Amino acid sequence: MERNADTAVPPSCEGVTVLFDGACPLCRREVGLYQRLRPLKPVSWLDVSDSAVDLSAAERARYLARFHVRHPDGRVLSGAQAFVALWLVLPGWRWLGRLGVLPGVTPVLEMFYRLFLKIRPRLQRWARAASRLTTCPRRSDP
């Protein structure tokens, strides 16, 4: 029996909840950039790749496949709509969120997001390889 995503992921009372893939090096980097900002409204961060997060296999797969943001009223947005919702509460990004809500802009952003999703696995492999090259192994002291 599949649980309702609304009960599996508790809503934030005032702000948005970002559901992101913490196992993805690209996602971690982007979320890290957003987390360093002081949001205009509360933002909760939920790494759905973490097995401790109570999700069914279907929910986890859905949340890992695309970027999601949950509003306090329980609405869950995906893809470009989710990015726009997040950008609207982040200083320095709000202008892009305001642009994204203009008629016809979100579908264009979604088109680019879907293109990104097609190349995401390749970019993830490159990012993982690059991080292995830049990570220096510890040397043991003699």
Contact map, one row per residue, 1 for C-alpha under 8 A:
1110000000000000000000000000000000000000000000000000000000000000000000000000000000000000000000000000000000000000000000000000000000000000000000
1111000000000000000000000000000000000000000000000000000101000000000000000000000000000000000000000000000000000000000000000000000000000000000000
1111101100000000000000000000000000000000000000000000001100000000000000000000000000000000000000000000000000000000000000000000000000000000000000
0111111100000000000000000000000000000000000000000000000000000000000000000000000000000000000000000000000000000000000000000000000000000000000000
0011111110000000000000000000000000000000000000000000001000100000000000000000000000000000000000000000000000000000000000000000000000000000000000
0001111111100000000000000000000000000000000000000000000000000000000000000100000000000000000000000000000000000000000000000000000000000000000000
0011111111000000000000000000000000000000000000000000000000000000000000000000000000000000000000000000000000000000000000000000000000000000000000
0011111111000000000000000000000000000000000000000000011000000000000000000000000000000000000000000000000000000000000000000000000000000000000000
0000111111100000000000000000000000000000000000000000011000000000000000000000000000000000000000000000000000000000000000000000000000000000000000
0000011111110000000000000000000000000000000000000000000000000000000000000000000000000000000000000000000000000000000000000000000000000000000000
0000010011111001100000000000000000000000000000000000000000000000000001111100000000000000000000000000000000000000000000000000000000000000000000
0000000001111111100000000000000000000000001100000000000000000000000000110000000000000000000000000000000000000000000000000000000000000000000000
0000000000111110000000000000000000000000000000000000000000000000000000010000000000000000000000000000000000000000000000000000000000000000000000
0000000000011111000000000000000000000000110000000000000000000000000000010000000000000000000000000000000000000000000000000000000000000000000000
0000000000011111100000000000000000000000111100000000000000000000000000110000000000000000000000000000000000000000000000000000000000000000000000
0000000000110111110000000000000000000000111100000000000000000000000011110000000000000100000000000000000000000000000000000000000000000000000000
0000000000110011111000000000000000000000001111000000000000000000000011110000000000000000000000000000000000000000000000000000000000000000000000
0000000000000001111100000000000000000000001111000000000000000000001111000000000000000100000000000000000000000000000000000000000000000000000000
0000000000000000111110000000000000000000000011110000000000000010001111000000000000000000000000000000000000000000000000000000000000000000000000
0000000000000000011111000010001000000000000011111000000000000011001100000000000000000000000000000000000000000000000000000000000000000000000000
0000000000000000001111110011000000000000000000111000000000000011001000000000000000000000000000000000000000000000000000000000000000000000000000
0000000000000000000111111011000000000000000000111100000000000000000000000000000000000000000000000000000000000000000000000000000000000000000000
0000000000000000000011111011000000000000000000001000000000000000000000000000000000000000000000000000000000000000000000000000000000000000000000
0000000000000000000011111111000000000000000000000000000000000000000000000000000000000000000000000000000000000000000000000001000000000000000000
0000000000000000000001111111100000000000000000000000000000000000000000000000000000000000000000000000000000000000000000000001001100000000000000
0000000000000000000000011111110000000000000000000000000000000000000000000000000000000000000000000000000000000000000000000011001000000000000000
0000000000000000000111111111111000000000000000000000000000000000000000000000000000000000000000000000000000000000000000000000000000000000000000
0000000000000000000011111111111100000000000000000000000000000000000000000000000000000000000000000000000000000000000000000000000000000000000000
0000000000000000000000001111111110000000000000000000000000000000000000000000000000000000000000000000000000000000000000000000000000000000000000
0000000000000000000000000111111111000000000000000000000000000000000000000000000000000000000000000000000000000000000000000000000000000000000000
0000000000000000000100000011111111100000000000000000000000000000000000000000000000000000000000000000000000000000000000000000000000000000000000
0000000000000000000000000001111111110000000000000000000000000000000000000000000000000000000000000000000000000000000000000000000000000000000000
0000000000000000000000000000111111111000000000000000000000000000000000000000000000000000000000000000000000000000000000000000000000000000000000
0000000000000000000000000000011111111000000000000000000000000000000000000000000000000000010000000000000000000000000000000000000000000000000000
0000000000000000000000000000001111111100000000000000000000000000000000000000000000000000000000000000000000000000000000000000000000000000000000
0000000000000000000000000000000111111100000000000000000000000000000000000000000000000000000000000000000000000000000000000000000000000000000000
0000000000000000000000000000000011111110000000000000000000000000000000000000000000000000011000000000000000000000000000000000000000000000000000
0000000000000000000000000000000000111111000000000000000000000000000000000000000000000000011000000000000000000000000000000000000000000000000000
0000000000000000000000000000000000001111111000000000000000000000000000000000000000000000111000000000000000000000000000000000000000000000000000
0000000000000000000000000000000000000111110000000000000000000000000000000000000000000000111000000000000000000000000000000000000000000000000000
0000000000000111000000000000000000000011111000000000000000000000000000000000000000000000100000000000000000000000000000000000000000000000000000
0000000000000111000000000000000000000011111100000000000000000000000000000000000000000000000000000000000000000000000000000000000000000000000000
0000000000010011110000000000000000000010111110000000000000000000000000000000000000000000000000000000000000000000000000000000000000000000000000
0000000000010011110000000000000000000000011111000000000000000000000000000000000000000000000000000000000000000000000000000000000000000000000000
0000000000000000111100000000000000000000001111100000000000000000000000000000000000000000000000000000000000000000000000000000000000000000000000
0000000000000000111100000000000000000000000111110000000000000000000000000000000000000000000000000000000000000000000000000000000000000000000000
0000000000000000001111000000000000000000000011111100100000000000000000000000000000000000000000000000000000000000000000000000000000000000000000
0000000000000000001111000000000000000000000001111110100000010011000000000000000000000000000000000000000000000000000000000000000000000000000000
0000000000000000000111100000000000000000000000111110100000010001000000000000000000000000000000000000000000000000000000000000000000000000000000
0000000000000000000001000000000000000000000000111111100000000000000000000000000000000000000000000000000000000000000000000000000000000000000000
0000000000000000000000000000000000000000000000011111110000000000000000000000000000000000000000000000000000000000000000000000000000000000000000
0000000000000000000000000000000000000000000000000111110000000000000000000000000000000000000000000000000000000000000000000000000000000000000000
0000000000000000000000000000000000000000000000111111111000000000000000000000000000000000000000000000000000000000000000000000000000000000000000
0000000110000000000000000000000000000000000000000011111100000000000000000000000000000000000000000000000000000000000000000000000000000000000000
0010100110000000000000000000000000000000000000000000111111110000000000000000000000000000000000000000000000000000000000000000000000000000000000
0110000000000000000000000000000000000000000000000000011111110000000000000000000000000000000000000000000000000000000000000000000000000000000000
0000000000000000000000000000000000000000000000000000001111111000000000000000000000000000000000000000000000000000000000000000000000000000000000
0100000000000000000000000000000000000000000000000000001111111100000000000000000000000000000000000000000000000000000000000000000000000000000000
0000100000000000000000000000000000000000000000000000001111111110000000000000000000000000000000000000000000000000000000000000000000000000000000
0000000000000000000000000000000000000000000000011000001111111111000000000000000000000000000000000000000000000000000000000000000000000000000000
0000000000000000000000000000000000000000000000000000000011111111100000000000000000000000000000000000000000000000000000000000000000000000000000
0000000000000000000000000000000000000000000000000000000001111111110000000000000000000000000000000000000000000000000000000000000000000000000000
0000000000000000001110000000000000000000000000010000000000111111111100000000000000000000000000000000000000000000000000000000000000000000000000
0000000000000000000110000000000000000000000000011000000000011111111000000000000000000000000000000000000000000000000000000000000000000000000000
0000000000000000000000000000000000000000000000000000000000001111111000000000000000000000000000000000000000000000000000000000000000000000000000
0000000000000000000000000000000000000000000000000000000000000111111100000000011000000000000000000000000000000000000010000000000000000000000000
0000000000000000011110000000000000000000000000000000000000000011111110000000011001100000000000000000000000000000000000000000000000000000000000
0000000000000000011100000000000000000000000000000000000000000010011111000001111001100000000000000000000000000000000000000000000000000000000000
0000000000000001111000000000000000000000000000000000000000000000001111100001110001101100000000000000000000000000000000000000000000000000000000
0000000000100001111000000000000000000000000000000000000000000000000111110111100001000000000000000000000000000000000000000000000000000000000000
0000000000110011100000000000000000000000000000000000000000000000000011111111100000000000000000000000000000000000000000000000000000000000000000
0000000000111111100000000000000000000000000000000000000000000000000001111110000000000000000000000000000000000000000000000000000000000000000000
0000000000100000000000000000000000000000000000000000000000000000000000111110000000000000000000000000000000000000000000000000000000000000000000
0000010000100000000000000000000000000000000000000000000000000000000001111111000000000000000000000000000000000000000000000000000000000000000000
0000000000000000000000000000000000000000000000000000000000000000000001111111100000000000000000000000000000000000000000000000000000000000000000
0000000000000000000000000000000000000000000000000000000000000000000111100111110001000000000000000000000000000000000000000000000000000000000000
0000000000000000000000000000000000000000000000000000000000000000000111100011111011000000000000000000000000000000000000000000000000000000000000
0000000000000000000000000000000000000000000000000000000000000000011110000001111111100000000000000000000000000000000000000000000000000000000000
0000000000000000000000000000000000000000000000000000000000000000011100000000111111100000000000000000000000000100100000000000000000000000000000
0000000000000000000000000000000000000000000000000000000000000000000000000000011111110000000000000000000001101100100000000000000000000000000000
0000000000000000000000000000000000000000000000000000000000000000000000000000111111111000000000000000000001000100000000000000000000000000000000
0000000000000000000000000000000000000000000000000000000000000000001111000001111111111100000000000000000000000000000000000000000000000000000000
0000000000000000000000000000000000000000000000000000000000000000001110000000011111111110000000001000000000000000000000000000000000000000000000
0000000000000000000000000000000000000000000000000000000000000000000000000000000111111111000000011101100001000000000000000000000000000000000000
0000000000000000000000000000000000000000000000000000000000000000000010000000000011111111100000001000000000000000000000000000000000000000000000
0000000000000001010000000000000000000000000000000000000000000000000010000000000001111111110000001000000000000000000000000000000000000000000000
0000000000000000000000000000000000000000000000000000000000000000000000000000000000111111111011111000000000000000000000000000000000000000000000
0000000000000000000000000000000000000000000000000000000000000000000000000000000000011111110011111100000000000000000000000000000000000000000000
0000000000000000000000000000000000000011100000000000000000000000000000000000000000001111111011000000000000000000000000000000000000000000000000
0000000000000000000000000000000001001111000000000000000000000000000000000000000000000111111111000000000000000000000000000000000000000000000000
0000000000000000000000000000000000001111000000000000000000000000000000000000000000000010111111000000000000000000000000000000000000000000000000
0000000000000000000000000000000000000000000000000000000000000000000000000000000000000000011111100000000000000000000000000000000000000000000000
0000000000000000000000000000000000000000000000000000000000000000000000000000000000000011111111111000000000000000000000000000000000000000000000
0000000000000000000000000000000000000000000000000000000000000000000000000000000000000011111111111100000000000000000000000000000000000000000000
0000000000000000000000000000000000000000000000000000000000000000000000000000000000000011000111111110000000000000000000000000000000000000000000
0000000000000000000000000000000000000000000000000000000000000000000000000000000000010011000011111111000000000000000000000000000000000000000000
0000000000000000000000000000000000000000000000000000000000000000000000000000000000111111000011111111100000000000000000000000000000000000000000
0000000000000000000000000000000000000000000000000000000000000000000000000000000000010001000001111111110000000000000000000000000000000000000000
0000000000000000000000000000000000000000000000000000000000000000000000000000000000000000000000111111110010000000000000000000000000000000000000
0000000000000000000000000000000000000000000000000000000000000000000000000000000000010000000000011111110011001000000000000000000000000000000000
0000000000000000000000000000000000000000000000000000000000000000000000000000000000010000000000001111111011000000000000000000000000000000000000
0000000000000000000000000000000000000000000000000000000000000000000000000000000000000000000000000111111111000000000000000000000000000000000000
0000000000000000000000000000000000000000000000000000000000000000000000000000000000000000000000000000111111000000000000000000000000000000000000
0000000000000000000000000000000000000000000000000000000000000000000000000000000000000000000000000000011111110000000000000000000000000000000000
0000000000000000000000000000000000000000000000000000000000000000000000000000000000000000000000000011111111111000000000000000000000000000000000
0000000000000000000000000000000000000000000000000000000000000000000000000000000110010000000000000001111111111100000000000000000000000000000000
0000000000000000000000000000000000000000000000000000000000000000000000000000000100000000000000000000000111111110000000000000000000000000000000
0000000000000000000000000000000000000000000000000000000000000000000000000000000000000000000000000000000111111111000000000000000000000000000000
0000000000000000000000000000000000000000000000000000000000000000000000000000000100000000000000000001000011111111100000000000000000000000000000
0000000000000000000000000000000000000000000000000000000000000000000000000000001110000000000000000000000001111111110000000000000000000000000000
0000000000000000000000000000000000000000000000000000000000000000000000000000000000000000000000000000000000111111111000000000000000000000000000
0000000000000000000000000000000000000000000000000000000000000000000000000000000000000000000000000000000000011111111100000000000000000000000000
0000000000000000000000000000000000000000000000000000000000000000000000000000001100000000000000000000000000001111111110000000000000000000000000
0000000000000000000000000000000000000000000000000000000000000000000000000000000000000000000000000000000000000111111111000000000000000000000000
0000000000000000000000000000000000000000000000000000000000000000000000000000000000000000000000000000000000000011111111100000000000000000000000
0000000000000000000000000000000000000000000000000000000000000000000000000000000000000000000000000000000000000001111111110000000000000000000000
0000000000000000000000000000000000000000000000000000000000000000010000000000000000000000000000000000000000000000111111111000000000000000000000
0000000000000000000000000000000000000000000000000000000000000000000000000000000000000000000000000000000000000000011111111000000000000000000000
0000000000000000000000000000000000000000000000000000000000000000000000000000000000000000000000000000000000000000001111111110000000000000000000
0000000000000000000000000000000000000000000000000000000000000000000000000000000000000000000000000000000000000000000111111111000000000000000000
0000000000000000000000000000000000000000000000000000000000000000000000000000000000000000000000000000000000000000000011111111100000000000000000
0000000000000000000000000000000000000000000000000000000000000000000000000000000000000000000000000000000000000000000000111111110000000000000000
0000000000000000000000000100000000000000000000000000000000000000000000000000000000000000000000000000000000000000000000111111111000000000000000
0000000000000000000000011100000000000000000000000000000000000000000000000000000000000000000000000000000000000000000000011111111100000000000000
0000000000000000000000000000000000000000000000000000000000000000000000000000000000000000000000000000000000000000000000001111111110000000000000
0000000000000000000000000000000000000000000000000000000000000000000000000000000000000000000000000000000000000000000000000111111111000000000000
0000000000000000000000001100000000000000000000000000000000000000000000000000000000000000000000000000000000000000000000000011111111100000000000
0000000000000000000000001000000000000000000000000000000000000000000000000000000000000000000000000000000000000000000000000001111111110000000000
0000000000000000000000000000000000000000000000000000000000000000000000000000000000000000000000000000000000000000000000000000111111111000000000
0000000000000000000000000000000000000000000000000000000000000000000000000000000000000000000000000000000000000000000000000000011111111100000000
0000000000000000000000000000000000000000000000000000000000000000000000000000000000000000000000000000000000000000000000000000001111111110000000
0000000000000000000000000000000000000000000000000000000000000000000000000000000000000000000000000000000000000000000000000000000111111110000000
0000000000000000000000000000000000000000000000000000000000000000000000000000000000000000000000000000000000000000000000000000000011111111000000
0000000000000000000000000000000000000000000000000000000000000000000000000000000000000000000000000000000000000000000000000000000001111111000000
0000000000000000000000000000000000000000000000000000000000000000000000000000000000000000000000000000000000000000000000000000000000111111100000
0000000000000000000000000000000000000000000000000000000000000000000000000000000000000000000000000000000000000000000000000000000000001111110000
0000000000000000000000000000000000000000000000000000000000000000000000000000000000000000000000000000000000000000000000000000000000000011111000
0000000000000000000000000000000000000000000000000000000000000000000000000000000000000000000000000000000000000000000000000000000000000001111100
0000000000000000000000000000000000000000000000000000000000000000000000000000000000000000000000000000000000000000000000000000000000000000111110
0000000000000000000000000000000000000000000000000000000000000000000000000000000000000000000000000000000000000000000000000000000000000000011111
0000000000000000000000000000000000000000000000000000000000000000000000000000000000000000000000000000000000000000000000000000000000000000001111
0000000000000000000000000000000000000000000000000000000000000000000000000000000000000000000000000000000000000000000000000000000000000000000111
